[in-house]
Amino acid sequence: MPQFFASGAVAQLVLGLMVFEAVLLLVLLRARPGALVPLLANLASGACMILALRAALIQADWTTTATWLCASFFAHGTELVLRLRSAGVPSRPGPAASRELA
């Protein structure tokens, strides 16, 4: 069991499950593409985190781990922006919102 983790195989197993989840979501949500895109961005963020974990487990160079973590950050930011836009939250507060905050 220690070799299963040290070799990074556990991360590959989790990535395989995430691919299965993505395919399942594509099938189930094909009629609702607006709901699908943020979910795929979320999965991309998680996949990058798992790849960062794998890089750390196999003792890859620190830049590899950092690159996957940065990619996860940007995928998560993309998901956040998409979800906020679909909820109708403005990207910048207008004058009315500024007065309410004061």
C-alpha positions in Angstrom: 0.0 0.0 0.0 2.8 2.5 0.7 4.1 2.0 -2.9 0.6 2.7 -4.2 0.9 6.2 -2.7 4.6 6.8 -3.2 4.4 6.0 -6.9 1.5 8.4 -7.5 -0.8 5.7 -8.6 -3.4 6.9 -6.2 -3.5 10.2 -8.0 -3.9 8.4 -11.4 -6.8 6.4 -9.9 -8.5 9.6 -8.7 -7.9 11.2 -12.1 -9.6 8.3 -13.8 -12.6 8.7 -11.6 -12.7 12.3 -12.4 -12.7 11.6 -16.2 -15.6 9.2 -15.6 -17.4 11.9 -13.7 -16.8 14.4 -16.5 -18.1 12.0 -19.2 -21.2 11.3 -17.0 -21.8 15.1 -16.6 -21.5 15.6 -20.3 -24.1 13.0 -20.9 -26.5 14.2 -18.2 -26.2 17.9 -18.8 -25.9 18.1 -22.5 -29.2 19.9 -22.7 -28.0 22.5 -20.3 -24.6 23.8 -21.6 -24.8 26.8 -19.3 -24.6 24.6 -16.3 -22.0 22.3 -17.8 -19.2 24.8 -18.4 -18.7 25.9 -14.7 -18.8 22.2 -13.7 -16.1 21.4 -16.2 -14.0 24.3 -14.9 -14.4 23.0 -11.4 -13.3 19.5 -12.5 -10.3 21.0 -14.3 -9.3 22.8 -11.1 -9.6 19.6 -9.1 -7.7 17.7 -11.7 -4.8 20.2 -11.6 -4.8 19.8 -7.8 -4.6 16.1 -8.1 -1.7 16.4 -10.6 0.1 18.7 -8.1 -0.4 16.0 -5.5 1.0 13.4 -7.9 4.0 15.6 -8.6 4.7 16.0 -4.9 4.2 12.3 -4.2 6.7 11.2 -6.9 9.1 14.0 -5.7 9.1 15.9 -9.0 10.8 19.2 -9.2 9.0 21.9 -7.2 8.3 23.9 -10.3 6.1 21.1 -11.6 4.0 21.1 -8.5 3.8 24.9 -8.5 2.8 24.9 -12.1 -0.1 22.5 -11.5 -1.2 24.6 -8.4 -1.2 27.8 -10.5 -3.2 26.1 -13.2 -5.7 25.0 -10.6 -5.9 28.6 -9.3 -6.8 29.9 -12.8 -9.3 27.1 -13.5 -11.0 27.9 -10.1 -11.0 31.6 -10.9 -12.6 30.8 -14.2 -15.3 28.8 -12.5 -15.9 31.5 -10.0 -16.4 34.2 -12.7 -18.7 31.9 -14.7 -20.9 31.2 -11.6 -21.0 34.8 -10.5 -22.0 35.9 -14.0 -24.8 33.3 -14.2 -26.1 34.5 -10.8 -26.3 38.0 -12.2 -23.6 39.5 -9.9 -22.0 42.5 -11.7 -18.3 42.3 -12.4 -17.8 45.8 -11.0 -20.1 47.5 -8.5 -21.9 50.5 -10.0 -22.6 53.8 -8.4 -25.7 52.5 -6.6 -23.7 49.7 -5.0 -21.0 52.1 -4.0 -23.6 54.3 -2.2 -25.0 51.3 -0.4 -21.6 50.3 0.9 -20.9 53.8 2.3 
